[in-house]
Amino acid sequence: MSSSGIASDRIGSERSSFRTRERHSGHPRHRALPGERDGYVGHVEIREARRSDAGDVAAVHVRSWQQGYRGLLPDDYLAALRPEERARRYSFEDADPARPATLVAVDGGAIVGFATTGTCRDREAGPAGEVMALYVDPPSWGAGVGRALVAAARARLADQGFARAVLWVLEGNERAERFYRIDGWSHDGTRRRDEVWGAAVDELRYARALG
């Protein structure tokens, strides 16, 4: 499930920096979400997650759920989430290319977001890649981190040969739906009830072409 979640050396084993280019490229400026700062000042580095990142990624994961899903999931469930429990479930630096892989966003030496991609798990969706998770630390919301991560995730899936990608959004998460629509995704009409990290959730599937 994505909030607002690999064969590319360009994005994977080599470090990549993403900067906002609106002021220099002549392209239309990003349309800010409600409450979003107009553009990202500075830069965010995107790199592959390492085993040593597990604790920091888990902390971002939990904080983003606790704030982003407030009002969508029970308060007592969110309050009980523990980063150490999630960290134990990650398998970063897995050498198997068929398994999901994770990219992290680093700003000033701190991990401020992550995205996990892989082969789509929905058979009825046909051949497609999937953004299995994308979360940004709440203090970095509106700073361009999510845009850098989703661009890197799309590029990674395209480099793997996928022409299309899907992702799932928690139903009622309007901020996430706006974010993905701005990035060119659209709801393909598919809904499901799933269990994610022990919570029963209703989700909407979004899709877009890659390339």
C-alpha positions in Angstrom: 0.0 0.0 0.0 1.4 3.4 -1.0 1.0 6.5 1.1 0.6 10.0 -0.3 4.6 1.3 -1.7 15.4 -3.7 -9.9 17.9 -3.7 -12.5 18.9 -0.1 -13.0 22.5 0.8 -12.3 21.6 4.4 -13.0 19.3 4.6 -10.0 20.3 1.5 -8.1 24.0 0.9 -7.4 25.1 4.4 -8.3 23.9 7.3 -6.3 21.5 9.7 -7.9 20.5 13.2 -6.9 17.1 14.7 -7.8 16.6 18.5 -7.8 13.6 20.5 -8.6 14.1 21.7 -12.2 11.1 24.0 -12.7 13.2 27.2 -12.4 15.7 26.1 -15.1 14.0 23.6 -17.5 11.2 25.7 -18.8 8.8 22.9 -17.9 5.5 23.8 -16.1 6.0 24.2 -12.3 4.7 21.4 -10.1 1.2 22.1 -8.8 1.5 22.1 -5.1 -0.8 20.1 -2.9 -2.8 21.9 -0.2 -0.4 23.0 2.5 2.6 22.1 0.4 5.6 24.4 0.1 6.1 25.7 -3.4 9.0 23.7 -4.6 11.9 21.9 -2.9 14.9 23.9 -1.9 18.2 21.9 -1.9 18.4 18.3 -3.0 17.5 14.8 -2.0 19.7 11.8 -2.8 18.1 8.6 -3.9 20.0 5.3 -3.3 19.4 1.7 -2.6 18.4 0.7 0.9 21.1 -1.0 3.0 20.7 -3.5 5.8 21.9 -0.8 8.2 19.0 1.5 7.1 16.3 -0.8 8.5 15.8 1.0 11.7 15.6 4.5 10.1 13.3 3.2 7.3 11.0 1.6 9.9 10.9 4.8 11.9 9.8 6.7 8.8 7.3 4.0 8.0 5.7 4.2 11.4 5.6 8.0 11.7 4.1 8.3 8.2 1.3 5.8 9.1 0.6 7.5 12.4 0.1 10.9 10.8 -1.0 10.0 7.3 -3.6 7.4 8.3 -5.0 9.3 11.3 -8.8 9.2 10.9 -8.5 6.3 8.4 -7.3 3.6 10.8 -8.1 3.2 14.5 -6.1 5.5 16.8 -5.2 2.6 19.2 -3.8 0.6 16.3 -1.6 3.5 15.1 -0.4 4.3 18.6 0.7 0.7 19.0 2.9 0.5 15.9 6.6 -0.1 16.8 9.5 0.6 14.4 11.5 -2.3 15.7 8.8 -4.8 14.7 8.8 -3.5 11.2 12.5 -3.4 10.9 12.7 -7.1 11.5 10.6 -7.8 8.4 12.7 -5.9 5.9 15.1 -7.7 3.5 17.3 -5.0 2.1 20.2 -5.8 -0.2 18.5 -9.1 -1.3 20.5 -10.4 -4.3 17.4 -12.0 -5.9 16.2 -9.7 -8.7 12.8 -11.2 -8.6 12.2 -9.9 -5.0 11.0 -6.4 -4.2 13.7 -3.8 -3.6 13.7 -0.5 -1.8 15.1 2.9 -2.6 15.6 5.5 0.2 15.6 9.3 0.0 18.4 10.9 2.0 18.5 14.6 2.9 21.3 16.0 5.0 22.4 12.5 6.0 19.0 11.4 7.3 16.5 9.0 5.6 13.4 11.0 4.9 11.4 8.6 2.7 11.5 5.3 0.9 9.8 3.5 -2.0 9.6 -0.3 -2.7 9.1 -1.6 -6.2 8.7 -5.1 -7.8 6.7 -7.2 -10.1 2.9 -6.6 -9.8 1.3 -9.1 -7.5 -2.1 -8.9 -9.1 -2.5 -11.5 -11.9 -5.6 -9.8 -13.3 -3.6 -6.6 -13.9 -1.5 -8.3 -16.5 2.3 -7.8 -17.0 3.1 -4.7 -14.9 5.5 -3.4 -12.3 4.2 -2.2 -8.9 5.1 0.6 -6.5 4.4 -1.5 -3.4 5.1 1.3 -0.9 6.0 4.9 -0.9 6.3 6.9 2.4 7.8 10.2 3.3 8.6 11.3 6.9 5.9 13.8 7.9 8.3 16.7 8.6 9.5 16.4 5.0 6.0 16.4 3.4 5.6 19.0 0.7 9.4 19.3 0.2 9.6 17.4 -3.1 10.8 14.1 -1.5 7.7 12.2 -2.7 8.1 13.5 -6.2 11.8 12.4 -6.3 10.9 8.9 -5.0 8.0 8.3 -7.3 10.1 9.4 -10.3 12.9 7.1 -9.2 10.5 4.2 -8.7 8.9 4.7 -12.1 12.4 4.8 -13.7 13.5 1.7 -12.0 10.4 -0.2 -13.2 10.8 1.1 -16.7 14.5 0.0 -16.7 13.3 -3.5 -15.7 11.2 -3.6 -18.9 7.8 -2.8 -17.6 5.6 -0.7 -19.8 2.9 -0.1 -17.1 2.8 0.1 -13.3 0.2 -0.1 -10.6 -0.1 0.8 -6.9 -2.7 0.7 -4.2 -3.9 3.6 -2.1 -5.9 3.5 1.1 -9.5 4.5 0.3 -10.1 7.9 1.8 -6.5 9.0 1.6 -7.3 12.0 -0.5 -3.8 13.6 -0.1 -2.2 10.4 -1.6 -4.8 10.2 -4.4 -4.1 13.9 -5.4 -0.4 13.2 -5.3 -0.6 10.3 -7.7 -3.1 11.9 -10.0 -0.7 14.9 -10.4 2.0 12.3 -11.3 -0.1 10.9 -14.0 -1.7 7.9 -12.2 -5.4 7.2 -12.4 -7.8 4.9 -10.6 -8.4 1.9 -12.9 -11.7 1.0 -11.2 -10.4 -1.9 -9.1 -11.0 -2.0 -5.3 -10.0 -4.6 -2.7 -10.1 -5.3 1.0 -6.7 -6.4 2.2 -4.8 -6.9 5.4 -1.6 -4.8 5.7 0.6 -5.0 8.8 -2.4 -6.6 10.7 -4.9 -3.9 9.8 -7.9 -4.6 7.5 -8.0 -1.9 4.9 -10.0 -0.9 1.8 -7.8 0.1 -1.1 -8.1 1.6 -4.6 -5.7 0.5 -7.5 -4.1 3.2 -9.5 -2.2 2.7 -12.8 -0.1 4.5 -15.3 2.0 3.9 -18.4 5.8 4.1 -17.9 8.4 5.6 -20.2 
